[in-house]
């Protein structure tokens, strides 16, 4: 009798988990998903047909489709506001962000499915050779509100740099061009692949990478989402599998090319 209790208890627990999962599946048929507005290849809003697309979106879509859960995508207008809505449970899934101690209080992180370094844009007139944060001391810089560069870099930024926060990257870029800033910080992908600022083609800009600051790019589920438990379970199982079989790498490459081509084609492995 005594030796049978653990097995019986295990069976009961498994049956309970199955019931809870089925109940969640029955109620969570559609969830709201978004991410930063221009963060290729992870997620961006394509104005030509008003679609939110990207590797992070497709990863979530494929994982949830296996459980008949559909995605309602929303365009992001202000990242700070989007984070607040996710904390409140008004948005279920964010598909491209860094993990920080503060964010972990309100979100369940899955991944990372990619890694990213920090890009420093400087005015070419300064002729800087930026290899570390020390090279930015004494200069006047900027970063977007709500845009975390990871806990380690954020701590150094607060203590060592003269830095302002602005609502949008576009505003920072305009200030940089006008000479009101010496530099700006943003993610490498966000800085190289944007449709609202032309970093690579602008002769007044120099690009530098901070190689010692590399952060993972994650999906995150709001802990206040009504579907938090099932979403964390589904994505937590699917994302590692997609990383292992190369799906995430394929999607990242595909959406980088798609953004550059401006074409409207379907993601690899899916019908148009």
N, C-alpha and C positions, 0 to 999 in steps of 0.2 A: 504493500500500500504506500509506504513512505517513498519508495523509489519511483512510484508512478506520478506523484504530485508535480514534479517539475515539467514532465512531458504534457500533462493535462493543462497545466498553467500556460505553457507555451502555446498550445493549440488554441486556448481561449483568447490569449492576447493576439494571436495572428488573425483569428476570426473577427475580433473587435476592430483591428486595423483595416481589414478588408471591408467591413461594414461602414467604417468612417470614410474610407476612400470612395466607396460607392456612393455614399450620401453626398460627399463633396462633389463628385463627378456629376451628380444629378442636379445640383444647384449652380455650379460654376461652369456654365456653358459658354460664357463670353467674358473676357477680362480686358481691361484697359492697359495699353502699353504705350510707352513713349521713351524718348531719350533726348540728348542735346540736338538742336536743330541742324547743325552742320558739323558732323563728326565722322567723316568718311574714313574707313569703310564700314564703321560700326553701325552708324545710323545717320540719316539726314532726311530733310524734307525736300522733295523734288517739286519745284514750282510748276514745271510744265504740265504735270498731270495731278498735282496735289497729293502725291503719295509719300508716306513715311516708309522708308526702306533701308536696307543695310544688312550686314552679316548678323548683327545682334538680333535684329527683328526676325530674320529668317531662322536663326537657331531656335528662338522661342516658338515661332510658328510651327516648325517641324515637330518639336518636342510635344507641344500641346495638341497638335492635330491627331497624334496617336491616341488621345483620350477624348477626342471630339470636343475640344475646347477651342473656340475661335478667338481671334484677336481683334479688338477695336483700337486702331492706332490713332493717336492724337498728335497734332503739331505742337511743338514747344515754342513759346514766345519769350519766356523769361526763365532761365534755368533755376534761379533761386525760388521762384514761384512753383516750378515743377517739383523741386525737392520738397517743398512744404506740403504740396498736395499728396505726394507719395507718403510722407510721414503721417498724414492724416488718413491714409487709406483710400483716397479718392482716385489714385492711380495704383494699379496692382503691380505692374512690372516696369522697371527701368532697365534699359538694355545696354548701356555703355557708361560706366562710371568707375571711379577708383574706390577702393575700400578704405575707410578710415574708422578710427575708434568711435568717433561721434556718430557717423552714419550707421554703424553696426547696432546702435541702440534702438533704431527704428526699422532697420532693413535686414533681411536675410540675404547674404551674398552667395552667388553661385559662380564658380570659375576659379581663376581667371581663364578666359578663352583667348586672350591676346595679351601682349605686353607692349608698353609704350614708354619712350623716353620724353624728357622735357625739352622743348624747343625755346630758344631765346632769340627774339627778333631785335636787332639793334639798328640804329640809323647808320647808314654807310658812311656818312660824313665823320663819324667818330672813329672809324677804322679800328674797331676793337677786335681782339682775339680772345673770345670768351671760352674758357675751358672749365671753369668752376664758379661757384657763387662769389668767391673772393674777387673775381674780375668785375663784379657788378657793384661792389661797395663804393659808395660815394656818388653813384649815379641815381637817376630818378626813373623808376619803372612802374609798370602796371600789370594787373591780372584781372580776369573777369570775376565778378561776384558769384559765389557758389561753386566756382571751379576749383576743386582741390587738386593739388599736385602731389598728394600723398602726405601722410603724417610727418615723415622725416623732413621733407623739403619745406613743408608749411612751417614747421617749427623754426627752421633756419631762416626762412623768409621773414617771419615776424621779428626775429631777434637781430638780424644782420642787414636787412635791406630796407631802403627807403621806397616803399611800394604803396600805390593806391589801388583801390578796387573800383571797377566801373561796371555798369549793368550789362554791357555788350562788348564782344570782341571788336565789332565794327568801330565802336567809339574809341577804343584803345588804339586801333590801327590808325584811325584818323588823327589822333593826338600824336602818335609816333611820326607820321608823315609831316605833321605841322611843326615838329620840333618841341612839342610840349612834354614829350617823354623821350628818354634815352633808349629804353628797351621795354619789351613786354614778354611775359611768360605764358606759354600755353602748351598743350600736348602736341607731340610731334605730328601725329596724324591730323589733328584739328588745324595745325598751322600750314600743312602742305596741301591739303585737299579741302578747300572751302570754295563756295560759290559766291560768298559775299565779300571776301578780301582776296586779292590776287598777290599772294606773298612772293611766289617764285618769279613773277614777271616784273615786280616793282624794282626799279634800279636804285631806289633810296634805302633798300632794306639789305641787311646782312643776316644770314641764318647761322645759328650755333646750336650744338647739341650738348646737354649736360649728361654725359654718359653714366655718371655715378648715380643718377636719380632715374630709376626705371620702375614703373609701377604696372600692376596687372589691371586689365580692363575686365570688368565683371558684369553679369546680370544681377539684379537685386529685386527681391520681392518685399513689398511693404508688409511689415508685421501686423498692420492694422487692416490689411485687405481681408475681406470676408472669405477669400479663397487662399489665404496665406499657406495653410498646412499642405493642401494638395499641390499648389504651385511649387512650393519648395521641394516637395517629394518628387514631383515629375521632373523639374528642371535639374534638381540635384542628381538624378540618375542619368538623364539624357545628355547633359553637357559634357561630363567626363567621357562618355562613350563617343560623342562626336569629336572630341579632341583626340581620342585614341585612334579612331579610324580615319582621321584626316579631313573630316567634313568641315570643321571650323577653318582650317587652313585654306581649303578650296573656296569656301564662301568669302573669306577675307580677300583673297586674290580676285575673285569674280567681281565683287562689289567695288573694289578699287578700279578695275578696268571699266566697269559699267559707268562709274561716275565720270571717268575721263572721256568715254566715248559719247556720253549723252544719249545713248540708245535706250529703247524700251524693250528689254528682253527679259525672259523669265530666269529665275535662279536655276543653277545646275541641278538636274535630277527632278525638276518640277515641270509640269505642262504649262504652256502660256496661259 
